[in-house]
Amino acid sequence: MVDQVKVAADEQAPAEQSLRRNLTNRHIQLIAIGGAIGTGLFMGSGKTISLAGPSIIFVYMIIGFMLFFVMRAMGELLLSNLEYKSFSDFASDLLGPWAGYFTGWTYWFCWVVTGMADVVAITAYAQFWFPGLSDWVASLAVVILLLSLNLATVKMFGEMEFWFAMVKIVAIVALIVVGLVMIAMHFKSPTGVEASFAHLWNDGGWFPKGISGFFAGFQIAVFAFVGIELVGTTAQKLKIRKNRCRARLTQYRSVSSCSTSLR
């Protein structure tokens, strides 16, 4: 009798709530690639170049090489158990609840700091184009906009991320093409400096500030890669297993895109 009551109670128990699986392959691809392209690359690259000089190319290549294996391991773990919702789940499952707790909260703190850094960077961009704009107005507008975007449905969020990432990719490709055209046309700046590949080694060589400048560039360059792990947080929102396999391949593309964008 007790067993029958227990079975009946189990049948009446509500099903476990899960996230909507509305993200498709193209959403995941652009979320991963676009996550690696942000203020750390557009604004932070100027600082890293001033610290490391042309050797910044090697800095990004080294970081990208190491993160390639990290992302490969993440993809394998996510595919090993389809019940994993994010990388904190397999940390909790394989290492213990403490690891999942620690991973989840440190990742939350990481994005709090990253969010504040992005707000500051976007405010600086806004003041460049609108010099009379107050700091707090620009910051408040950015926070409200980000909050509104994150309150959208899963599918709508995926669409917005897709098109925002596409804009960033097109911008990088356009900048590379413009740079190559300027070099081919021997463009000269108002100060008389001619665009040329020779600047990579003429002004102090590949390491103009020595080995210390080379290592100093790692701190900001690592920040530019924050976001490539977003594929690991979307595991529960993917529609089918095949998309997870494709998402794993996209992780490698996101690492490569960030590594090659400065070359």
Secondary structure per residue as TSV (DSSP state, phi and psi in degrees):
chain	resnum	aa	ss	phi	psi
A	1	M	-	360.0	-42.8
A	2	V	H	-62.9	-40.3
A	3	D	H	-64.5	-38.7
A	4	Q	H	-65.5	-40.4
A	5	V	H	-64.3	-40.3
A	6	K	H	-64.3	-42.2
A	7	V	H	-64.3	-42.9
A	8	A	H	-63.1	-39.1
A	9	A	H	-66.0	-38.5
A	10	D	H	-65.7	-36.9
A	11	E	H	-68.6	-32.7
A	12	Q	H	-84.5	-11.8
A	13	A	S	-65.3	136.5
A	14	P	-	-65.1	147.5
A	15	A	-	-67.2	148.5
A	16	E	-	-63.6	131.9
A	17	Q	-	-71.7	139.0
A	18	S	-	-136.7	163.0
A	19	L	-	-75.1	153.1
A	20	R	-	-71.2	132.0
A	21	R	-	-91.1	75.9
A	22	N	-	-114.0	5.5
A	23	L	B	-90.9	131.4
A	24	T	-	-100.9	180.0
A	25	N	H	-60.4	-43.9
A	26	R	H	-66.7	-33.4
A	27	H	H	-62.1	-48.4
A	28	I	H	-64.1	-41.2
A	29	Q	H	-59.7	-48.6
A	30	L	H	-75.5	-28.9
A	31	I	H	-63.5	-42.3
A	32	A	H	-68.4	-48.0
A	33	I	H	-68.9	-43.7
A	34	G	H	-67.2	-29.2
A	35	G	H	-65.5	-26.0
A	36	A	T	-86.3	-5.7
A	37	I	S	-116.1	108.4
A	38	G	S	-157.0	-153.6
A	39	T	H	-65.1	-28.4
A	40	G	H	-63.2	-27.7
A	41	L	H	-93.0	-49.7
A	42	F	H	-69.1	-44.2
A	43	M	T	-97.7	-41.0
A	44	G	H	-70.3	-24.1
A	45	S	H	-64.0	-30.3
A	46	G	H	-63.1	-41.5
A	47	K	H	-69.0	-41.5
A	48	T	H	-66.0	-36.7
A	49	I	H	-66.5	-38.4
A	50	S	H	-66.9	-26.9
A	51	L	H	-85.2	-47.1
A	52	A	H	-101.2	-17.3
A	53	G	G	70.3	-151.9
A	54	P	G	-60.8	-20.4
A	55	S	G	-67.2	-5.8
A	56	I	H	-60.0	-26.3
A	57	I	H	-60.1	-43.7
A	58	F	H	-69.3	-33.5
A	59	V	H	-60.3	-49.5
A	60	Y	H	-67.0	-34.8
A	61	M	H	-67.0	-40.9
A	62	I	H	-66.1	-46.3
A	63	I	H	-64.1	-43.5
A	64	G	H	-62.3	-37.4
A	65	F	H	-63.5	-43.6
A	66	M	H	-69.3	-41.8
A	67	L	H	-70.7	-21.9
A	68	F	H	-57.3	-45.6
A	69	F	H	-73.2	-32.7
A	70	V	H	-63.4	-46.0
A	71	M	H	-69.6	-32.7
A	72	R	H	-64.7	-43.1
A	73	A	H	-63.6	-40.1
A	74	M	H	-63.0	-42.6
A	75	G	H	-62.5	-41.5
A	76	E	H	-64.2	-40.7
A	77	L	H	-68.0	-41.1
A	78	L	H	-64.7	-33.4
A	79	L	H	-79.9	-19.5
A	80	S	H	-71.8	-24.2
A	81	N	-	-147.3	111.1
A	82	L	T	-73.2	-3.7
A	83	E	T	-84.3	-12.0
A	84	Y	-	-67.7	130.4
A	85	K	-	-95.3	-28.4
A	86	S	S	-159.7	178.9
A	87	F	H	-70.1	-19.7
A	88	S	H	-69.8	-24.3
A	89	D	H	-69.6	-45.5
A	90	F	H	-75.8	-20.6
A	91	A	H	-67.9	-41.0
A	92	S	H	-68.4	-37.7
A	93	D	H	-73.3	-41.7
A	94	L	H	-91.7	-29.9
A	95	L	H	-109.4	-24.9
A	96	G	-	129.7	160.9
A	97	P	H	-57.3	-34.4
A	98	W	H	-60.7	-37.3
A	99	A	H	-68.4	-41.9
A	100	G	H	-64.6	-40.7
A	101	Y	H	-63.1	-47.3
A	102	F	H	-64.5	-43.7
A	103	T	H	-64.0	-44.0
A	104	G	H	-62.3	-46.7
A	105	W	H	-74.8	-34.5
A	106	T	H	-68.1	-34.2
A	107	Y	H	-68.8	-37.9
A	108	W	H	-61.1	-45.8
A	109	F	H	-64.0	-37.8
A	110	C	H	-57.9	-43.9
A	111	W	H	-78.4	-23.5
A	112	V	H	-63.7	-47.1
A	113	V	H	-65.2	-43.1
A	114	T	H	-63.1	-40.3
A	115	G	H	-61.7	-43.0
A	116	M	H	-64.7	-40.1
A	117	A	H	-63.2	-40.0
A	118	D	H	-66.6	-39.1
A	119	V	H	-61.9	-43.7
A	120	V	H	-62.5	-43.3
A	121	A	H	-65.3	-44.4
A	122	I	H	-65.8	-37.1
A	123	T	H	-62.0	-40.4
A	124	A	H	-63.7	-41.1
A	125	Y	H	-62.7	-43.4
A	126	A	H	-63.1	-39.6
A	127	Q	H	-71.4	-24.8
A	128	F	H	-66.9	-42.5
A	129	W	H	-84.5	-28.4
A	130	F	-	-128.3	82.7
A	131	P	T	-58.7	-29.1
A	132	G	T	-83.0	-0.9
A	133	L	-	-76.4	131.6
A	134	S	-	-71.8	152.0
A	135	D	H	-60.5	-47.1
A	136	W	H	-68.8	-30.8
A	137	V	H	-67.2	-47.1
A	138	A	H	-64.4	-42.5
A	139	S	H	-64.6	-43.9
A	140	L	H	-63.9	-41.2
A	141	A	H	-63.1	-39.6
A	142	V	H	-66.3	-44.2
A	143	V	H	-62.6	-44.1
A	144	I	H	-63.8	-41.4
A	145	L	H	-63.7	-45.5
A	146	L	H	-63.8	-40.4
A	147	L	H	-62.9	-42.4
A	148	S	H	-63.4	-41.0
A	149	L	H	-65.6	-36.7
A	150	N	H	-80.5	-11.4
A	151	L	T	-89.5	-2.7
A	152	A	S	-72.4	167.0
A	153	T	-	-67.3	165.1
A	154	V	H	-59.8	-47.0
A	155	K	H	-65.2	-43.0
A	156	M	H	-66.0	-38.9
A	157	F	H	-62.0	-41.7
A	158	G	H	-61.7	-40.5
A	159	E	H	-65.2	-43.5
A	160	M	H	-64.6	-43.1
A	161	E	H	-62.4	-37.5
A	162	F	H	-59.8	-49.8
A	163	W	H	-76.3	-34.9
A	164	F	H	-64.0	-41.9
A	165	A	H	-65.5	-37.2
A	166	M	H	-62.1	-39.0
A	167	V	H	-61.7	-42.8
A	168	K	H	-66.5	-39.9
A	169	I	H	-64.5	-44.9
A	170	V	H	-62.0	-38.8
A	171	A	H	-62.9	-43.7
A	172	I	H	-65.3	-44.8
A	173	V	H	-61.3	-41.7
A	174	A	H	-64.1	-41.0
A	175	L	H	-64.2	-40.1
A	176	I	H	-64.4	-44.5
A	177	V	H	-63.5	-44.5
A	178	V	H	-61.8	-41.2
A	179	G	H	-61.8	-43.4
A	180	L	H	-65.2	-38.9
A	181	V	H	-64.7	-41.2
A	182	M	H	-63.3	-39.2
A	183	I	H	-67.5	-42.4
A	184	A	H	-64.8	-33.0
A	185	M	T	-91.8	2.9
A	186	H	T	54.6	48.5
A	187	F	-	-64.1	139.8
A	188	K	B	-116.1	135.4
A	189	S	-	-75.7	167.7
A	190	P	T	-56.5	-24.3
A	191	T	T	-87.2	-1.3
A	192	G	S	94.1	5.6
A	193	V	-	-82.4	128.2
A	194	E	B	-92.7	136.1
A	195	A	-	-68.0	125.9
A	196	S	-	-162.8	150.5
A	197	F	T	-67.6	-18.2
A	198	A	T	-64.4	-18.5
A	199	H	H	-65.1	-17.2
A	200	L	H	-66.7	-29.6
A	201	W	H	-127.3	-7.6
A	202	N	H	-76.2	-36.9
A	203	D	S	-96.8	68.6
A	204	G	S	94.2	4.8
A	205	G	-	79.2	-165.1
A	206	W	S	-71.9	-24.5
A	207	F	-	-123.9	72.6
A	208	P	T	-65.5	-26.1
A	209	K	T	-111.6	21.0
A	210	G	H	77.0	-172.4
A	211	I	H	-68.8	-27.6
A	212	S	H	-66.2	-40.0
A	213	G	H	-66.2	-34.5
A	214	F	H	-62.3	-47.8
A	215	F	H	-72.4	-28.2
A	216	A	H	-65.3	-26.4
A	217	G	H	-72.4	-16.9
A	218	F	H	-65.8	-36.9
A	219	Q	H	-59.5	-49.3
A	220	I	H	-76.2	-33.6
A	221	A	H	-65.0	-38.5
A	222	V	H	-61.5	-39.3
A	223	F	H	-60.2	-32.7
A	224	A	H	-65.0	-22.7
A	225	F	T	-88.3	-6.1
A	226	V	T	-64.0	123.5
A	227	G	T	126.2	-21.6
A	228	I	G	-68.6	-19.9
A	229	E	G	-82.8	2.0
A	230	L	G	-61.5	-26.0
A	231	V	G	-58.9	-35.5
A	232	G	G	-69.4	-16.8
A	233	T	G	-98.2	-1.3
A	234	T	-	-108.9	11.5
A	235	A	G	-59.6	-36.9
A	236	Q	G	-79.6	-6.9
A	237	K	G	-106.3	0.1
A	238	L	B	-78.8	146.3
A	239	K	S	-73.7	-47.3
A	240	I	S	-138.2	166.8
A	241	R	H	-63.0	-36.9
A	242	K	H	-58.5	-36.6
A	243	N	H	-66.4	-29.8
A	244	R	H	-68.3	-37.5
A	245	C	H	-64.2	-42.2
A	246	R	H	-67.9	-35.6
A	247	A	H	-62.6	-35.2
A	248	R	H	-63.5	-40.1
A	249	L	H	-65.9	-33.8
A	250	T	H	-66.4	-30.4
A	251	Q	H	-58.2	-39.9
A	252	Y	H	-68.3	-37.4
A	253	R	H	-65.1	-38.5
A	254	S	H	-64.6	-38.5
A	255	V	H	-64.7	-43.5
A	256	S	H	-66.6	-39.1
A	257	S	H	-64.4	-40.0
A	258	C	H	-72.6	-32.5
A	259	S	H	-72.5	-32.3
A	260	T	H	-96.9	-9.2
A	261	S	T	-68.7	-20.6
A	262	L	T	-96.2	-4.7
A	263	R	-	-75.6	360.0
